[in-house]
């Protein structure tokens, strides 16, 4: 299976259904350009799940197993908590 790479422009949210932090990330970034990548199909069986997690690990250079997985302009930020901090700093900087 081929996995979709993060966009080089704007935010990319790797999300799964019934994930409260994924929902929070979408609300946080609702005014920004972002791409949602639904990962439910990647998590159906153990083999595909492991391949997907290895795909993410190869992109970011470390193991990361929680959702959401959020990127900005192709660079990994983290999950919701890290993205909120990043986003708040970015907004504060842009209002100066």
PDB file with one MODEL, atoms N, CA, C and O in Angstrom:
MODEL        1
ATOM      1  N   UNK A   1       0.847  -1.183   0.000  1.00  0.00           N
ATOM      2  CA  UNK A   1       0.000   0.000   0.000  1.00  0.00           C
ATOM      3  C   UNK A   1       0.890   1.242   0.000  1.00  0.00           C
ATOM      4  O   UNK A   1       1.903   1.294   0.697  1.00  0.00           O
ATOM      5  N   UNK A   2       0.501   2.227  -0.782  1.00  0.00           N
ATOM      6  CA  UNK A   2       1.238   3.484  -0.826  1.00  0.00           C
ATOM      7  C   UNK A   2       0.543   4.493   0.086  1.00  0.00           C
ATOM      8  O   UNK A   2      -0.679   4.638   0.063  1.00  0.00           O
ATOM      9  N   UNK A   3       1.348   5.182   0.886  1.00  0.00           N
ATOM     10  CA  UNK A   3       0.814   6.146   1.838  1.00  0.00           C
ATOM     11  C   UNK A   3       1.029   7.565   1.319  1.00  0.00           C
ATOM     12  O   UNK A   3       2.021   7.852   0.648  1.00  0.00           O
ATOM     13  N   UNK A   4       0.089   8.441   1.639  1.00  0.00           N
ATOM     14  CA  UNK A   4       0.162   9.827   1.181  1.00  0.00           C
ATOM     15  C   UNK A   4       1.145  10.620   2.038  1.00  0.00           C
ATOM     16  O   UNK A   4       1.076  10.600   3.267  1.00  0.00           O
ATOM     17  N   UNK A   5       2.061  11.320   1.366  1.00  0.00           N
ATOM     18  CA  UNK A   5       3.060  12.134   2.062  1.00  0.00           C
ATOM     19  C   UNK A   5       2.438  13.449   2.518  1.00  0.00           C
ATOM     20  O   UNK A   5       1.439  13.899   1.957  1.00  0.00           O
ATOM     21  N   UNK A   6       3.040  14.070   3.551  1.00  0.00           N
ATOM     22  CA  UNK A   6       2.531  15.375   3.991  1.00  0.00           C
ATOM     23  C   UNK A   6       2.701  16.427   2.902  1.00  0.00           C
ATOM     24  O   UNK A   6       3.664  16.393   2.135  1.00  0.00           O
ATOM     25  N   UNK A   7       1.769  17.347   2.844  1.00  0.00           N
ATOM     26  CA  UNK A   7       1.819  18.433   1.873  1.00  0.00           C
ATOM     27  C   UNK A   7       2.987  19.365   2.186  1.00  0.00           C
ATOM     28  O   UNK A   7       3.341  19.567   3.348  1.00  0.00           O
ATOM     29  N   UNK A   8       3.571  19.920   1.151  1.00  0.00           N
ATOM     30  CA  UNK A   8       4.655  20.893   1.318  1.00  0.00           C
ATOM     31  C   UNK A   8       4.107  22.290   1.595  1.00  0.00           C
ATOM     32  O   UNK A   8       4.870  23.213   1.880  1.00  0.00           O
ATOM     33  N   UNK A   9       2.792  22.447   1.512  1.00  0.00           N
ATOM     34  CA  UNK A   9       2.157  23.751   1.719  1.00  0.00           C
ATOM     35  C   UNK A   9       1.038  23.614   2.744  1.00  0.00           C
ATOM     36  O   UNK A   9       0.140  22.790   2.572  1.00  0.00           O
ATOM     37  N   UNK A  10       1.080  24.400   3.794  1.00  0.00           N
ATOM     38  CA  UNK A  10       0.036  24.371   4.813  1.00  0.00           C
ATOM     39  C   UNK A  10       0.200  23.202   5.774  1.00  0.00           C
ATOM     40  O   UNK A  10       1.247  22.557   5.836  1.00  0.00           O
ATOM     41  N   UNK A  11      -0.851  22.955   6.508  1.00  0.00           N
ATOM     42  CA  UNK A  11      -0.852  21.887   7.507  1.00  0.00           C
ATOM     43  C   UNK A  11      -1.356  20.585   6.894  1.00  0.00           C
ATOM     44  O   UNK A  11      -2.209  20.586   6.007  1.00  0.00           O
ATOM     45  N   UNK A  12      -0.811  19.477   7.385  1.00  0.00           N
ATOM     46  CA  UNK A  12      -1.314  18.145   7.053  1.00  0.00           C
ATOM     47  C   UNK A  12      -1.629  17.454   8.370  1.00  0.00           C
ATOM     48  O   UNK A  12      -0.783  17.381   9.261  1.00  0.00           O
ATOM     49  N   UNK A  13      -2.842  16.953   8.486  1.00  0.00           N
ATOM     50  CA  UNK A  13      -3.266  16.250   9.695  1.00  0.00           C
ATOM     51  C   UNK A  13      -3.537  14.799   9.336  1.00  0.00           C
ATOM     52  O   UNK A  13      -4.480  14.503   8.602  1.00  0.00           O
ATOM     53  N   UNK A  14      -2.709  13.886   9.854  1.00  0.00           N
ATOM     54  CA  UNK A  14      -3.004  12.457   9.753  1.00  0.00           C
ATOM     55  C   UNK A  14      -3.962  12.161  10.905  1.00  0.00           C
ATOM     56  O   UNK A  14      -3.607  12.303  12.075  1.00  0.00           O
ATOM     57  N   UNK A  15      -5.166  11.751  10.560  1.00  0.00           N
ATOM     58  CA  UNK A  15      -6.252  11.652  11.519  1.00  0.00           C
ATOM     59  C   UNK A  15      -6.887  10.270  11.478  1.00  0.00           C
ATOM     60  O   UNK A  15      -6.738   9.532  10.505  1.00  0.00           O
ATOM     61  N   UNK A  16      -7.594   9.934  12.544  1.00  0.00           N
ATOM     62  CA  UNK A  16      -8.404   8.715  12.542  1.00  0.00           C
ATOM     63  C   UNK A  16      -9.741   9.029  13.194  1.00  0.00           C
ATOM     64  O   UNK A  16      -9.855   9.976  13.971  1.00  0.00           O
ATOM     65  N   UNK A  17     -10.740   8.239  12.877  1.00  0.00           N
ATOM     66  CA  UNK A  17     -12.077   8.493  13.412  1.00  0.00           C
ATOM     67  C   UNK A  17     -12.117   8.214  14.917  1.00  0.00           C
ATOM     68  O   UNK A  17     -11.325   7.440  15.454  1.00  0.00           O
ATOM     69  N   UNK A  18     -13.063   8.873  15.564  1.00  0.00           N
ATOM     70  CA  UNK A  18     -13.276   8.735  17.010  1.00  0.00           C
ATOM     71  C   UNK A  18     -12.040   9.131  17.816  1.00  0.00           C
ATOM     72  O   UNK A  18     -11.789   8.582  18.889  1.00  0.00           O
ATOM     73  N   UNK A  19     -11.280  10.076  17.299  1.00  0.00           N
ATOM     74  CA  UNK A  19     -10.078  10.559  17.984  1.00  0.00           C
ATOM     75  C   UNK A  19     -10.345  11.991  18.447  1.00  0.00           C
ATOM     76  O   UNK A  19     -10.380  12.903  17.621  1.00  0.00           O
ATOM     77  N   UNK A  20     -10.534  12.208  19.757  1.00  0.00           N
ATOM     78  CA  UNK A  20     -10.866  13.552  20.227  1.00  0.00           C
ATOM     79  C   UNK A  20      -9.768  14.583  19.946  1.00  0.00           C
ATOM     80  O   UNK A  20     -10.072  15.748  19.686  1.00  0.00           O
ATOM     81  N   UNK A  21      -8.518  14.177  19.994  1.00  0.00           N
ATOM     82  CA  UNK A  21      -7.435  15.125  19.722  1.00  0.00           C
ATOM     83  C   UNK A  21      -7.351  15.466  18.235  1.00  0.00           C
ATOM     84  O   UNK A  21      -6.919  16.560  17.872  1.00  0.00           O
ATOM     85  N   UNK A  22      -7.760  14.541  17.383  1.00  0.00           N
ATOM     86  CA  UNK A  22      -7.835  14.834  15.943  1.00  0.00           C
ATOM     87  C   UNK A  22      -8.900  15.890  15.693  1.00  0.00           C
ATOM     88  O   UNK A  22      -8.693  16.816  14.909  1.00  0.00           O
ATOM     89  N   UNK A  23     -10.035  15.751  16.358  1.00  0.00           N
ATOM     90  CA  UNK A  23     -11.112  16.730  16.226  1.00  0.00           C
ATOM     91  C   UNK A  23     -10.659  18.094  16.732  1.00  0.00           C
ATOM     92  O   UNK A  23     -10.932  19.114  16.099  1.00  0.00           O
ATOM     93  N   UNK A  24      -9.971  18.119  17.865  1.00  0.00           N
ATOM     94  CA  UNK A  24      -9.466  19.385  18.409  1.00  0.00           C
ATOM     95  C   UNK A  24      -8.494  20.050  17.440  1.00  0.00           C
ATOM     96  O   UNK A  24      -8.518  21.270  17.277  1.00  0.00           O
ATOM     97  N   UNK A  25      -7.647  19.262  16.802  1.00  0.00           N
ATOM     98  CA  UNK A  25      -6.682  19.812  15.840  1.00  0.00           C
ATOM     99  C   UNK A  25      -7.402  20.433  14.650  1.00  0.00           C
ATOM    100  O   UNK A  25      -7.016  21.503  14.180  1.00  0.00           O
ATOM    101  N   UNK A  26      -8.433  19.776  14.165  1.00  0.00           N
ATOM    102  CA  UNK A  26      -9.197  20.310  13.028  1.00  0.00           C
ATOM    103  C   UNK A  26      -9.874  21.628  13.395  1.00  0.00           C
ATOM    104  O   UNK A  26      -9.917  22.551  12.582  1.00  0.00           O
ATOM    105  N   UNK A  27     -10.400  21.718  14.607  1.00  0.00           N
ATOM    106  CA  UNK A  27     -11.035  22.961  15.063  1.00  0.00           C
ATOM    107  C   UNK A  27      -9.979  24.061  15.209  1.00  0.00           C
ATOM    108  O   UNK A  27     -10.202  25.193  14.780  1.00  0.00           O
ATOM    109  N   UNK A  28      -8.847  23.736  15.804  1.00  0.00           N
ATOM    110  CA  UNK A  28      -7.763  24.710  15.986  1.00  0.00           C
ATOM    111  C   UNK A  28      -7.326  25.308  14.658  1.00  0.00           C
ATOM    112  O   UNK A  28      -7.094  26.513  14.559  1.00  0.00           O
ATOM    113  N   UNK A  29      -7.214  24.468  13.646  1.00  0.00           N
ATOM    114  CA  UNK A  29      -6.660  24.894  12.361  1.00  0.00           C
ATOM    115  C   UNK A  29      -7.727  25.241  11.324  1.00  0.00           C
ATOM    116  O   UNK A  29      -7.412  25.376  10.142  1.00  0.00           O
ATOM    117  N   UNK A  30      -8.976  25.385  11.744  1.00  0.00           N
ATOM    118  CA  UNK A  30     -10.058  25.571  10.780  1.00  0.00           C
ATOM    119  C   UNK A  30      -9.906  26.813   9.909  1.00  0.00           C
ATOM    120  O   UNK A  30     -10.474  26.859   8.818  1.00  0.00           O
ATOM    121  N   UNK A  31      -9.165  27.810  10.351  1.00  0.00           N
ATOM    122  CA  UNK A  31      -8.967  29.018   9.547  1.00  0.00           C
ATOM    123  C   UNK A  31      -7.712  28.948   8.681  1.00  0.00           C
ATOM    124  O   UNK A  31      -7.409  29.890   7.949  1.00  0.00           O
ATOM    125  N   UNK A  32      -6.994  27.853   8.762  1.00  0.00           N
ATOM    126  CA  UNK A  32      -5.748  27.678   8.016  1.00  0.00           C
ATOM    127  C   UNK A  32      -5.964  26.705   6.858  1.00  0.00           C
ATOM    128  O   UNK A  32      -6.881  25.884   6.895  1.00  0.00           O
ATOM    129  N   UNK A  33      -5.119  26.798   5.830  1.00  0.00           N
ATOM    130  CA  UNK A  33      -5.190  25.766   4.787  1.00  0.00           C
ATOM    131  C   UNK A  33      -4.623  24.453   5.342  1.00  0.00           C
ATOM    132  O   UNK A  33      -3.480  24.406   5.797  1.00  0.00           O
ATOM    133  N   UNK A  34      -5.418  23.412   5.299  1.00  0.00           N
ATOM    134  CA  UNK A  34      -4.910  22.120   5.763  1.00  0.00           C
ATOM    135  C   UNK A  34      -5.496  20.980   4.952  1.00  0.00           C
ATOM    136  O   UNK A  34      -6.556  21.091   4.336  1.00  0.00           O
ATOM    137  N   UNK A  35      -4.754  19.876   4.981  1.00  0.00           N
ATOM    138  CA  UNK A  35      -5.149  18.644   4.315  1.00  0.00           C
ATOM    139  C   UNK A  35      -5.395  17.605   5.393  1.00  0.00           C
ATOM    140  O   UNK A  35      -4.587  17.453   6.309  1.00  0.00           O
ATOM    141  N   UNK A  36      -6.499  16.892   5.288  1.00  0.00           N
ATOM    142  CA  UNK A  36      -6.787  15.787   6.203  1.00  0.00           C
ATOM    143  C   UNK A  36      -6.457  14.489   5.482  1.00  0.00           C
ATOM    144  O   UNK A  36      -6.904  14.262   4.358  1.00  0.00           O
ATOM    145  N   UNK A  37      -5.684  13.649   6.127  1.00  0.00           N
ATOM    146  CA  UNK A  37      -5.428  12.310   5.601  1.00  0.00           C
ATOM    147  C   UNK A  37      -6.056  11.329   6.584  1.00  0.00           C
ATOM    148  O   UNK A  37      -5.581  11.167   7.708  1.00  0.00           O
ATOM    149  N   UNK A  38      -7.120  10.684   6.147  1.00  0.00           N
ATOM    150  CA  UNK A  38      -7.836   9.719   6.977  1.00  0.00           C
ATOM    151  C   UNK A  38      -7.024   8.431   7.033  1.00  0.00           C
ATOM    152  O   UNK A  38      -6.797   7.790   6.007  1.00  0.00           O
ATOM    153  N   UNK A  39      -6.593   8.059   8.218  1.00  0.00           N
ATOM    154  CA  UNK A  39      -5.705   6.903   8.379  1.00  0.00           C
ATOM    155  C   UNK A  39      -6.426   5.623   8.769  1.00  0.00           C
ATOM    156  O   UNK A  39      -5.774   4.602   8.988  1.00  0.00           O
ATOM    157  N   UNK A  40      -7.753   5.644   8.862  1.00  0.00           N
ATOM    158  CA  UNK A  40      -8.478   4.435   9.257  1.00  0.00           C
ATOM    159  C   UNK A  40      -8.130   3.247   8.363  1.00  0.00           C
ATOM    160  O   UNK A  40      -7.984   2.125   8.848  1.00  0.00           O
ATOM    161  N   UNK A  41      -7.996   3.493   7.058  1.00  0.00           N
ATOM    162  CA  UNK A  41      -7.687   2.389   6.141  1.00  0.00           C
ATOM    163  C   UNK A  41      -6.273   1.849   6.362  1.00  0.00           C
ATOM    164  O   UNK A  41      -5.983   0.712   5.989  1.00  0.00           O
ATOM    165  N   UNK A  42      -5.391   2.652   6.964  1.00  0.00           N
ATOM    166  CA  UNK A  42      -4.024   2.203   7.240  1.00  0.00           C
ATOM    167  C   UNK A  42      -3.937   1.384   8.527  1.00  0.00           C
ATOM    168  O   UNK A  42      -2.918   0.747   8.793  1.00  0.00           O
ATOM    169  N   UNK A  43      -5.008   1.403   9.324  1.00  0.00           N
ATOM    170  CA  UNK A  43      -4.971   0.777  10.643  1.00  0.00           C
ATOM    171  C   UNK A  43      -5.844  -0.466  10.736  1.00  0.00           C
ATOM    172  O   UNK A  43      -6.100  -0.970  11.830  1.00  0.00           O
ATOM    173  N   UNK A  44      -6.304  -0.965   9.584  1.00  0.00           N
ATOM    174  CA  UNK A  44      -7.241  -2.090   9.546  1.00  0.00           C
ATOM    175  C   UNK A  44      -6.601  -3.387  10.033  1.00  0.00           C
ATOM    176  O   UNK A  44      -7.217  -4.144  10.782  1.00  0.00           O
ATOM    177  N   UNK A  45      -5.380  -3.639   9.613  1.00  0.00           N
ATOM    178  CA  UNK A  45      -4.708  -4.871  10.043  1.00  0.00           C
ATOM    179  C   UNK A  45      -3.299  -4.528  10.532  1.00  0.00           C
ATOM    180  O   UNK A  45      -2.763  -3.462  10.230  1.00  0.00           O
ATOM    181  N   UNK A  46      -2.717  -5.450  11.291  1.00  0.00           N
ATOM    182  CA  UNK A  46      -1.415  -5.195  11.917  1.00  0.00           C
ATOM    183  C   UNK A  46      -0.307  -4.932  10.905  1.00  0.00           C
ATOM    184  O   UNK A  46       0.552  -4.083  11.142  1.00  0.00           O
ATOM    185  N   UNK A  47      -0.311  -5.641   9.788  1.00  0.00           N
ATOM    186  CA  UNK A  47       0.748  -5.471   8.785  1.00  0.00           C
ATOM    187  C   UNK A  47       0.714  -4.073   8.192  1.00  0.00           C
ATOM    188  O   UNK A  47       1.741  -3.398   8.131  1.00  0.00           O
ATOM    189  N   UNK A  48      -0.454  -3.636   7.757  1.00  0.00           N
ATOM    190  CA  UNK A  48      -0.580  -2.303   7.164  1.00  0.00           C
ATOM    191  C   UNK A  48      -0.294  -1.226   8.206  1.00  0.00           C
ATOM    192  O   UNK A  48       0.348  -0.221   7.899  1.00  0.00           O
ATOM    193  N   UNK A  49      -0.764  -1.427   9.427  1.00  0.00           N
ATOM    194  CA  UNK A  49      -0.510  -0.463  10.502  1.00  0.00           C
ATOM    195  C   UNK A  49       0.991  -0.308  10.731  1.00  0.00           C
ATOM    196  O   UNK A  49       1.490   0.812  10.841  1.00  0.00           O
ATOM    197  N   UNK A  50       1.710  -1.425  10.804  1.00  0.00           N
ATOM    198  CA  UNK A  50       3.159  -1.361  11.025  1.00  0.00           C
ATOM    199  C   UNK A  50       3.864  -0.677   9.860  1.00  0.00           C
ATOM    200  O   UNK A  50       4.803   0.092  10.065  1.00  0.00           O
ATOM    201  N   UNK A  51       3.415  -0.954   8.640  1.00  0.00           N
ATOM    202  CA  UNK A  51       4.005  -0.298   7.465  1.00  0.00           C
ATOM    203  C   UNK A  51       3.758   1.208   7.510  1.00  0.00           C
ATOM    204  O   UNK A  51       4.652   1.990   7.187  1.00  0.00           O
ATOM    205  N   UNK A  52       2.559   1.618   7.905  1.00  0.00           N
ATOM    206  CA  UNK A  52       2.248   3.042   8.008  1.00  0.00           C
ATOM    207  C   UNK A  52       3.108   3.710   9.079  1.00  0.00           C
ATOM    208  O   UNK A  52       3.670   4.780   8.841  1.00  0.00           O
ATOM    209  N   UNK A  53       3.214   3.092  10.249  1.00  0.00           N
ATOM    210  CA  UNK A  53       4.019   3.680  11.323  1.00  0.00           C
ATOM    211  C   UNK A  53       5.491   3.774  10.928  1.00  0.00           C
ATOM    212  O   UNK A  53       6.174   4.724  11.312  1.00  0.00           O
ATOM    213  N   UNK A  54       5.984   2.808  10.171  1.00  0.00           N
ATOM    214  CA  UNK A  54       7.357   2.859   9.665  1.00  0.00           C
ATOM    215  C   UNK A  54       7.501   3.982   8.635  1.00  0.00           C
ATOM    216  O   UNK A  54       8.521   4.671   8.609  1.00  0.00           O
ATOM    217  N   UNK A  55       6.493   4.167   7.794  1.00  0.00           N
ATOM    218  CA  UNK A  55       6.468   5.271   6.824  1.00  0.00           C
ATOM    219  C   UNK A  55       6.608   6.613   7.553  1.00  0.00           C
ATOM    220  O   UNK A  55       7.415   7.453   7.154  1.00  0.00           O
ATOM    221  N   UNK A  56       5.828   6.816   8.617  1.00  0.00           N
ATOM    222  CA  UNK A  56       5.905   8.056   9.405  1.00  0.00           C
ATOM    223  C   UNK A  56       7.271   8.174  10.072  1.00  0.00           C
ATOM    224  O   UNK A  56       7.876   9.246  10.063  1.00  0.00           O
ATOM    225  N   UNK A  57       7.758   7.086  10.646  1.00  0.00           N
ATOM    226  CA  UNK A  57       9.070   7.095  11.303  1.00  0.00           C
ATOM    227  C   UNK A  57      10.168   7.497  10.323  1.00  0.00           C
ATOM    228  O   UNK A  57      11.072   8.250  10.684  1.00  0.00           O
ATOM    229  N   UNK A  58      10.098   7.010   9.103  1.00  0.00           N
ATOM    230  CA  UNK A  58      11.103   7.358   8.093  1.00  0.00           C
ATOM    231  C   UNK A  58      11.037   8.834   7.711  1.00  0.00           C
ATOM    232  O   UNK A  58      12.060   9.429   7.373  1.00  0.00           O
ATOM    233  N   UNK A  59       9.866   9.423   7.758  1.00  0.00           N
ATOM    234  CA  UNK A  59       9.723  10.846   7.437  1.00  0.00           C
ATOM    235  C   UNK A  59      10.264  11.718   8.566  1.00  0.00           C
ATOM    236  O   UNK A  59      10.996  12.675   8.314  1.00  0.00           O
ATOM    237  N   UNK A  60       9.906  11.392   9.812  1.00  0.00           N
ATOM    238  CA  UNK A  60      10.246  12.285  10.921  1.00  0.00           C
ATOM    239  C   UNK A  60      11.524  11.894  11.659  1.00  0.00           C
ATOM    240  O   UNK A  60      12.040  12.673  12.460  1.00  0.00           O
ATOM    241  N   UNK A  61      12.032  10.702  11.395  1.00  0.00           N
ATOM    242  CA  UNK A  61      13.296  10.296  12.002  1.00  0.00           C
ATOM    243  C   UNK A  61      13.188   9.737  13.403  1.00  0.00           C
ATOM    244  O   UNK A  61      14.196   9.559  14.088  1.00  0.00           O
ATOM    245  N   UNK A  62      11.959   9.456  13.833  1.00  0.00           N
ATOM    246  CA  UNK A  62      11.769   8.839  15.150  1.00  0.00           C
ATOM    247  C   UNK A  62      10.430   8.112  15.168  1.00  0.00           C
ATOM    248  O   UNK A  62       9.567   8.348  14.323  1.00  0.00           O
ATOM    249  N   UNK A  63      10.276   7.232  16.136  1.00  0.00           N
ATOM    250  CA  UNK A  63       9.018   6.510  16.286  1.00  0.00           C
ATOM    251  C   UNK A  63       7.952   7.456  16.818  1.00  0.00           C
ATOM    252  O   UNK A  63       8.204   8.236  17.737  1.00  0.00           O
ATOM    253  N   UNK A  64       6.765   7.383  16.239  1.00  0.00           N
ATOM    254  CA  UNK A  64       5.640   8.196  16.697  1.00  0.00           C
ATOM    255  C   UNK A  64       4.381   7.398  16.425  1.00  0.00           C
ATOM    256  O   UNK A  64       4.120   7.034  15.278  1.00  0.00           O
ATOM    257  N   UNK A  65       3.594   7.119  17.454  1.00  0.00           N
ATOM    258  CA  UNK A  65       2.485   6.186  17.307  1.00  0.00           C
ATOM    259  C   UNK A  65       1.124   6.749  17.707  1.00  0.00           C
ATOM    260  O   UNK A  65       0.142   6.007  17.718  1.00  0.00           O
ATOM    261  N   UNK A  66       1.037   8.027  18.032  1.00  0.00           N
ATOM    262  CA  UNK A  66      -0.243   8.576  18.467  1.00  0.00           C
ATOM    263  C   UNK A  66      -0.835   9.502  17.409  1.00  0.00           C
ATOM    264  O   UNK A  66      -0.130  10.006  16.534  1.00  0.00           O
ATOM    265  N   UNK A  67      -2.136   9.711  17.510  1.00  0.00           N
ATOM    266  CA  UNK A  67      -2.850  10.577  16.571  1.00  0.00           C
ATOM    267  C   UNK A  67      -3.386  11.787  17.310  1.00  0.00           C
ATOM    268  O   UNK A  67      -3.717  11.712  18.493  1.00  0.00           O
ATOM    269  N   UNK A  68      -3.468  12.896  16.604  1.00  0.00           N
ATOM    270  CA  UNK A  68      -3.101  13.132  15.216  1.00  0.00           C
ATOM    271  C   UNK A  68      -1.595  13.250  15.051  1.00  0.00           C
ATOM    272  O   UNK A  68      -0.856  13.419  16.020  1.00  0.00           O
ATOM    273  N   UNK A  69      -1.159  13.155  13.803  1.00  0.00           N
ATOM    274  CA  UNK A  69       0.229  13.414  13.416  1.00  0.00           C
ATOM    275  C   UNK A  69       0.155  14.638  12.509  1.00  0.00           C
ATOM    276  O   UNK A  69      -0.435  14.582  11.430  1.00  0.00           O
ATOM    277  N   UNK A  70       0.754  15.741  12.947  1.00  0.00           N
ATOM    278  CA  UNK A  70       0.543  17.009  12.249  1.00  0.00           C
ATOM    279  C   UNK A  70       1.858  17.571  11.712  1.00  0.00           C
ATOM    280  O   UNK A  70       2.878  17.607  12.402  1.00  0.00           O
ATOM    281  N   UNK A  71       1.792  18.007  10.455  1.00  0.00           N
ATOM    282  CA  UNK A  71       2.935  18.591   9.755  1.00  0.00           C
ATOM    283  C   UNK A  71       2.562  19.998   9.299  1.00  0.00           C
ATOM    284  O   UNK A  71       1.393  20.285   9.044  1.00  0.00           O
ATOM    285  N   UNK A  72       3.558  20.869   9.199  1.00  0.00           N
ATOM    286  CA  UNK A  72       3.360  22.210   8.614  1.00  0.00           C
ATOM    287  C   UNK A  72       4.402  22.373   7.527  1.00  0.00           C
ATOM    288  O   UNK A  72       5.601  22.271   7.788  1.00  0.00           O
ATOM    289  N   UNK A  73       3.952  22.626   6.312  1.00  0.00           N
ATOM    290  CA  UNK A  73       4.837  22.781   5.152  1.00  0.00           C
ATOM    291  C   UNK A  73       5.809  21.606   5.022  1.00  0.00           C
ATOM    292  O   UNK A  73       6.978  21.789   4.683  1.00  0.00           O
ATOM    293  N   UNK A  74       5.306  20.396   5.297  1.00  0.00           N
ATOM    294  CA  UNK A  74       6.093  19.180   5.150  1.00  0.00           C
ATOM    295  C   UNK A  74       6.956  18.825   6.342  1.00  0.00           C
ATOM    296  O   UNK A  74       7.583  17.765   6.349  1.00  0.00           O
ATOM    297  N   UNK A  75       7.008  19.686   7.359  1.00  0.00           N
ATOM    298  CA  UNK A  75       7.826  19.444   8.555  1.00  0.00           C
ATOM    299  C   UNK A  75       6.935  18.979   9.702  1.00  0.00           C
ATOM    300  O   UNK A  75       5.861  19.534   9.931  1.00  0.00           O
ATOM    301  N   UNK A  76       7.396  17.952  10.420  1.00  0.00           N
ATOM    302  CA  UNK A  76       6.622  17.387  11.519  1.00  0.00           C
ATOM    303  C   UNK A  76       6.583  18.345  12.704  1.00  0.00           C
ATOM    304  O   UNK A  76       7.615  18.862  13.132  1.00  0.00           O
ATOM    305  N   UNK A  77       5.379  18.578  13.232  1.00  0.00           N
ATOM    306  CA  UNK A  77       5.212  19.383  14.444  1.00  0.00           C
ATOM    307  C   UNK A  77       5.007  18.465  15.645  1.00  0.00           C
ATOM    308  O   UNK A  77       5.687  18.615  16.660  1.00  0.00           O
ATOM    309  N   UNK A  78       4.080  17.518  15.540  1.00  0.00           N
ATOM    310  CA  UNK A  78       3.752  16.624  16.649  1.00  0.00           C
ATOM    311  C   UNK A  78       2.271  16.325  16.641  1.00  0.00           C
ATOM    312  O   UNK A  78       1.634  16.262  15.590  1.00  0.00           O
ATOM    313  N   UNK A  79       1.733  16.141  17.843  1.00  0.00           N
ATOM    314  CA  UNK A  79       0.305  15.904  17.996  1.00  0.00           C
ATOM    315  C   UNK A  79      -0.431  17.205  18.259  1.00  0.00           C
ATOM    316  O   UNK A  79       0.071  18.285  17.948  1.00  0.00           O
ATOM    317  N   UNK A  80      -1.621  17.099  18.833  1.00  0.00           N
ATOM    318  CA  UNK A  80      -2.425  18.295  19.082  1.00  0.00           C
ATOM    319  C   UNK A  80      -1.723  19.257  20.031  1.00  0.00           C
ATOM    320  O   UNK A  80      -1.655  20.453  19.748  1.00  0.00           O
ATOM    321  N   UNK A  81      -1.203  18.767  21.140  1.00  0.00           N
ATOM    322  CA  UNK A  81      -0.595  19.642  22.149  1.00  0.00           C
ATOM    323  C   UNK A  81       0.560  20.443  21.571  1.00  0.00           C
ATOM    324  O   UNK A  81       0.637  21.655  21.771  1.00  0.00           O
ATOM    325  N   UNK A  82       1.458  19.777  20.856  1.00  0.00           N
ATOM    326  CA  UNK A  82       2.601  20.465  20.247  1.00  0.00           C
ATOM    327  C   UNK A  82       2.140  21.454  19.177  1.00  0.00           C
ATOM    328  O   UNK A  82       2.706  22.538  19.034  1.00  0.00           O
ATOM    329  N   UNK A  83       1.117  21.071  18.436  1.00  0.00           N
ATOM    330  CA  UNK A  83       0.608  21.938  17.376  1.00  0.00           C
ATOM    331  C   UNK A  83      -0.058  23.177  17.953  1.00  0.00           C
ATOM    332  O   UNK A  83       0.073  24.265  17.392  1.00  0.00           O
ATOM    333  N   UNK A  84      -0.767  23.028  19.059  1.00  0.00           N
ATOM    334  CA  UNK A  84      -1.396  24.196  19.695  1.00  0.00           C
ATOM    335  C   UNK A  84      -0.335  25.196  20.121  1.00  0.00           C
ATOM    336  O   UNK A  84      -0.489  26.394  19.881  1.00  0.00           O
ATOM    337  N   UNK A  85       0.734  24.734  20.745  1.00  0.00           N
ATOM    338  CA  UNK A  85       1.832  25.619  21.158  1.00  0.00           C
ATOM    339  C   UNK A  85       2.441  26.292  19.928  1.00  0.00           C
ATOM    340  O   UNK A  85       2.641  27.506  19.913  1.00  0.00           O
ATOM    341  N   UNK A  86       2.733  25.500  18.904  1.00  0.00           N
ATOM    342  CA  UNK A  86       3.319  26.015  17.662  1.00  0.00           C
ATOM    343  C   UNK A  86       2.402  27.059  17.030  1.00  0.00           C
ATOM    344  O   UNK A  86       2.857  28.136  16.643  1.00  0.00           O
ATOM    345  N   UNK A  87       1.124  26.744  16.925  1.00  0.00           N
ATOM    346  CA  UNK A  87       0.147  27.622  16.283  1.00  0.00           C
ATOM    347  C   UNK A  87      -0.008  28.932  17.059  1.00  0.00           C
ATOM    348  O   UNK A  87      -0.048  30.010  16.466  1.00  0.00           O
ATOM    349  N   UNK A  88      -0.094  28.833  18.383  1.00  0.00           N
ATOM    350  CA  UNK A  88      -0.229  30.041  19.203  1.00  0.00           C
ATOM    351  C   UNK A  88       0.988  30.948  19.051  1.00  0.00           C
ATOM    352  O   UNK A  88       0.841  32.167  18.961  1.00  0.00           O
ATOM    353  N   UNK A  89       2.185  30.370  19.021  1.00  0.00           N
ATOM    354  CA  UNK A  89       3.409  31.161  18.823  1.00  0.00           C
ATOM    355  C   UNK A  89       3.415  31.794  17.437  1.00  0.00           C
ATOM    356  O   UNK A  89       3.777  32.961  17.286  1.00  0.00           O
ATOM    357  N   UNK A  90       3.018  31.032  16.431  1.00  0.00           N
ATOM    358  CA  UNK A  90       2.979  31.534  15.060  1.00  0.00           C
ATOM    359  C   UNK A  90       1.995  32.700  14.936  1.00  0.00           C
ATOM    360  O   UNK A  90       2.297  33.699  14.284  1.00  0.00           O
ATOM    361  N   UNK A  91       0.846  32.578  15.546  1.00  0.00           N
ATOM    362  CA  UNK A  91      -0.154  33.659  15.502  1.00  0.00           C
ATOM    363  C   UNK A  91       0.338  34.891  16.243  1.00  0.00           C
ATOM    364  O   UNK A  91       0.149  36.012  15.772  1.00  0.00           O
ATOM    365  N   UNK A  92       0.971  34.696  17.406  1.00  0.00           N
ATOM    366  CA  UNK A  92       1.493  35.829  18.174  1.00  0.00           C
ATOM    367  C   UNK A  92       2.573  36.557  17.375  1.00  0.00           C
ATOM    368  O   UNK A  92       2.612  37.787  17.355  1.00  0.00           O
ATOM    369  N   UNK A  93       3.440  35.803  16.725  1.00  0.00           N
ATOM    370  CA  UNK A  93       4.515  36.393  15.920  1.00  0.00           C
ATOM    371  C   UNK A  93       3.947  37.180  14.744  1.00  0.00           C
ATOM    372  O   UNK A  93       4.446  38.257  14.418  1.00  0.00           O
ATOM    373  N   UNK A  94       2.921  36.654  14.117  1.00  0.00           N
ATOM    374  CA  UNK A  94       2.335  37.303  12.940  1.00  0.00           C
ATOM    375  C   UNK A  94       1.493  38.532  13.276  1.00  0.00           C
ATOM    376  O   UNK A  94       1.152  39.306  12.381  1.00  0.00           O
ATOM    377  N   UNK A  95       1.152  38.723  14.553  1.00  0.00           N
ATOM    378  CA  UNK A  95       0.378  39.905  14.938  1.00  0.00           C
ATOM    379  C   UNK A  95       1.267  41.049  15.402  1.00  0.00           C
ATOM    380  O   UNK A  95       0.782  42.140  15.699  1.00  0.00           O
ATOM    381  N   UNK A  96       2.557  40.798  15.461  1.00  0.00           N
ATOM    382  CA  UNK A  96       3.503  41.849  15.896  1.00  0.00           C
ATOM    383  C   UNK A  96       3.744  42.820  14.760  1.00  0.00           C
ATOM    384  O   UNK A  96       4.505  43.775  14.915  1.00  0.00           O
TER     385      UNK A  96
ENDMDL
END
